[in-house]
Amino acid sequence: MSPAATDEEAPMSKPTAGKPKFSLAEARERIDAIDRNIQGLIAERAQWAQQVGKAKGALKAAVDYYRPEREAQVLRRVVDRNEGPLSNEEMVRLFREIMSACLAQQEPLKIGFLGPEGTFSEQAARKHFGHSSHGLPLGSIEEVFQEVEAGNADFGVVPVENSGQGTIQVTLDMFLTSDLKICGEVELRVHQYLLSRSGRVEDIERVYSHPQSLAQCKSWLRQHLPNAERVPVSSNAEAARRARNADDAAAIAGESAGLVYGLKPVAGPVEDRPDNTTRFLVLGRELFPPSGNDRTSVLVFVKDQPGALAHVLGPLAEHDVTMNRIESRPAHGRKWQYAFFIDISGHVEDEAVRAALEEMSPFARRIKILGSYPVAVP
Ligand SMILES: O=C(O)C(=O)C[C@]1(C(=O)O)C=C[C@@H](O)C=C1
């Protein structure tokens, strides 16, 4: 392995905006030379990733080579170095794919998500694990938990909240009984499209979509298709699958579902809020070390006594730990008792977080650490 597998130096001068300084042929020559360098460097990086794999010793499976905290650090450095013209998001996407390919040299990770193909959950899974991972489309959020628990999937990706519509309660409720750990989060900008077989708005009498997506597009539907029946189904991709079989039906789904199911865009984006974003959680079977910018999710079953919640939250402020989110859900098995899902900044291995959790415990029946994981990189 040579220290630098480049066969040519990078271009001496960069092209500037405005009047073209280089001819088409010259610019393409430069691109060809850069591509040779990039390819050599990617191959060299892949060899070093193999060395890292060997340095980790004889591990049992692909899942044991995955290091989310290291990936987050690599990607944050990519963002810090980026001076354009490509956006941080694009640069991060390219580097994620490189890491995904490097890791898949051991064996591709198996990632369960809410299927069928073409869902936003699949997009989130690809965004986080790249295209060298192996996707397992599953029938429900419950099934994603089950397949990760059973070891048939290495990780799972499930939606947890939408910027406009709030929490996906099924996901939170699964943590009441599941012992899976949260080992990552993914934020996905969600663009909804109205898709149909003919592509003609005047044919549409029924609109299929997931209830969350129907809610995200409520105003648009009221304005443009006031008389169409809205039919809630289990996923947006399922909506696209149904719309494929009828002339008078349409689906609200992502563009990729339209491509998978051969539907034409009638209109889009049709979501009411332009910043429509869904946050997904990555589920695994173990906790990972700190990445330097982490979040911790805990589930607190408070005691049934006056001021219990205030006592539980007090130590966070005392130790300067920021609370990002709190949500209550009925605790299973106990009428009128509640469990609080709390997201805080930091990692359970951080001294302040550790001390705050310890001081909370006398006021809780139980504190369950759901996971400490890197804050989403764009
Ligand atoms: O640094 C490691 O531990 C690696 O295995 C290398 C690498 C990478 O390509 O950078 C690949 C997979 C891991 O999830 C993290 C990083």
The ligand as an ORCA input file, in Angstrom:
! r2SCAN-3c Opt
* xyz 0 1
  O     -12.919      2.956     11.622
  C     -13.459      1.852     11.639
  O     -13.727      1.251     12.698
  C     -13.838      1.191     10.359
  O     -14.271      0.053     10.367
  C     -13.726      1.971      9.098
  C     -15.017      2.625      8.724
  C     -14.702      3.621      7.556
  O     -14.879      3.257      6.401
  O     -14.255      4.725      7.865
  C     -15.995      1.615      8.254
  C     -16.997      1.142      9.048
  C     -17.218      1.588     10.416
  O     -18.587      1.650     10.703
  C     -16.543      2.854     10.693
  C     -15.579      3.366      9.863
*
